[in-house]
């Protein structure tokens, strides 16, 4: 191959554009500045991306990214081979060479043509393989207009269809770069919605959005990564193409089946929120985001409700349904009632019920917050709907919590205050003195919180049995110093709003714990499941937050068993948990992409891990081995652990070549 000189000017239609050259195949790895620091933060790239750490000259040669623009379409008609004019650019909008000669990485586009019926809301893929499956077009011919500007002629002629109805052309594809930078670039799916007979812009499928999927999946990358938008999924996985022996893959059935964990070909799926939260996937901001309310069908509803037999009526009130013509007669979109036959009503979430008044708690003060003393805490509780007073001693649970020290929790008390607290109706303040005392040798700051809820019986409009629900207050968190030193709040390493992008509403331990800063009080380095684990199942398992949470989310990728004994002394195994995105995306949960290591704070304590390869583990080791649980990883950590501390930051500290944000970059 003849290599072009860096800076060669290629005369394109838009003018003179500078293209960097292709270096030899044995070019050095991506360059970084000293200590792994970035040479510059490139616009559009975060510390999660390997491009963030590339030196200017290497980045200029790589020309990161792949994007398609559909310039125009001709011959999109029955019996003809469509011609698509497209442009291929990098993430800075500069042209890319399809063959990978002028710019690195050959590009392989994929085209999917489909018609859309507004009356039904379904697509029909116009290309069908010999086995009857809908397919895509890749075997056509390219005409180069200029570097990055091409005309593609389909290899296959389109079958019969109504050219006066809307159609969608999807373009996506891969730029192969694995041998150069260790990964490929995939274009975000690009669509052209139009009426073939006139070329006019048309309105097509918009039942949800890619963002709704990516709240959990980060990037929806299916069939080997080739398809990256739910609209593309709908173009093939529709009832018009998925018929006969492949009818179960009709998307409106199959996608429900997958997320409900009932798709045998996919296997167990850990859906991270309530299945009845239809808005979790059906983005109500989309043009047709309420389709799930207006178009009930046996296929869609049967994906989740697998216990219903529509042919016999079993599980359906003994009402057989041979087709979908009568579904909407009973299942109207929204009656305004809760838990009736209406679609919105039947899927009402407990915490959204108008019967739930809501509780609000506030820690208004604390005294005797000194080593060796039993503190007294004052808590005010009100109804959220009207701000009226609530006596917490009359609620189902009123349990103040005290823990410390905040730099690394090691002890806590959670006490039932319903019979021991005093309530002042005039001030609406409940006062409680703990029976537990702050350790005599305590230093630093402590935290106060509380679990407060009332049990509410929610009435069903359909006359069914009441639904029991815990109407819990969001846990207030207040910090106090045990000395004259300034108050030290507990570090925040996880953003609860990020948790709830996937979990919708993270409400743990019976829906009474709603704040991550309360979770870490109990799930501290010294805590294990001894209180719940039967002695014949020893050794105990640590429930330290940083270790436990990483292990849970690693789930089915763990090398070793991870089972915790919980309430009722029941074992809970997490080895089947399926995490729906790339675990290297630490910022999906964490506050920032660069602040993962706790640093060399001598106050941080080790984590007893008797079920692991070695115990105890340092705070950094416990976190990292949460995901990296192999014997090799444990040996590496063990060799870098001394009685007086860990050596992690020597190699993995901030701005180092092996900092967590660098090694997890993609």
FENGI-V866774 format. One line per field, one symbol per residue. phi: phi as a letter, one per 40 degrees, with the letter a starting at -180 (. if undefined). A space follows every 50 residues. Layout:
phi=???
This chain:
phi=.ccccdgdcbcbdchcbcbccccdcccccdcbcdggcccaccdgbbdcbc ccbccdccccccfcgabbbccabbfcadgbbdbbcbbbbccbgccbcdcg ccbcgcbbcbbbbacbbcccgbcbccbbcccgccabbbbcbbbccadgba bbbdcbccccaccccdbbbbbaibbcbdcbbgabbbccdbbbbacdcbgc cbcbdacabcccccdbcgbcbbfggcbbacccdccbcbccccbgcbcccd dcccccccccgbccccgcbcccacccccccbcccccdbcbdccbbcaccc ccccccccbccbgcgbggbcbcaccbdcccccdacgcbfbccccccbdcd cccccccgbbbacciabfcbdgbccbbbbbbbcccbgccbccccccaabc bbaacccadbaabbbcbcbbcbbbcccfbcbbbcccbcdcbcbgbbbbaa bbabcbccccccgccdbcaccbccccbbbbccaccdcbccdbbbccccdc cccgacbbfggbbbbcccdccccbdccbcdcbccdcbcccbcbddccccc cdccfccccbcbbbcbdgfccbcbcbcbccacccccccbccbcbbcccgc ccccbcbcbccccaacbcdcdccccccccccccccdcccbbbdbicbdcc bbcdgccbcdcccccb
